[in-house]
Amino acid sequence: DAEITQSPRHKITETGRQVTLACHQTWNHNNMFWYRQDLGHGLRLIHYSYGVHDTNKGEVSDGYSVSRSNTEDLPLTLESAASSQTSVYFCASMRGDSSTDTQYFGPGTRLTVL
Amino acid sequence: QQQVKQSPQSLIVQKGGISIINCAYENTAFDYFPWYQQFPGKGPALLIAIRPDVSEKKEGRFTISFNKSAKQFSLHIMDSQPGDSATYFCAASLSGGSYIPTFGRGTSLIVHP
């Protein structure tokens, strides 16, 4: 069955370190997204991609970067982790053909920055 | 600017009761309104969705009511069960654009047995 996976599921790091969160989907979806979820803020879009070599900034992109070298993967990098980036991160994918497409979310990565 | 406003932030309901979550949107170009359900420790998953050409959509105990003139839509959970305890997100998206959903901030629902 097609799926979307994230790794690691839990990560503890220190302020200033570079961290990369992995996201892999097997639906062959064009569109992929990264969100962070914080209490009281819901899901906030960090970055998204419409296809290979395409990346776009979302509403909370500062301090984050992504790259899309193939259809299946969209890794999220925190260049220099900050305590404000402690959060739960969700990757999602979507076929991208219409507004009625469903977003499929991964299980999430809980990141703690000490 | 919050384009989709969701309320309440949290909701406690007794088993068998009706849970109601409301959302209001601003962009009249939105033409697809999905609801996502998220259980603790899991990612959100599509629960039910509606297009603005209908006023109501029902799937089992879950019903979306849509009021286009008021730019509001709501999720009703009939005969709420403890297994319905989750966070619910409303969203809105539009054709001809990026198709990226705009999410509400979520409602944490607890159904007491």
Interface residues (C-beta under 8 A of the other chain):
Chain A: N31 F33 G40 H41 G42 L43 L45 Y48 F90 A92 M94 G96 D97 S98 S99 T100 D101 T102 Q103 Y104 F105 G106 P107 G108
Chain B: Q6 Q9 D31 Y32 P34 Y36 G41 K42 G43 P44 A45 L46 A49 R51 F89 S93 L94 S95 G97 Y99 I100 P101 F103 G104 R105 G106
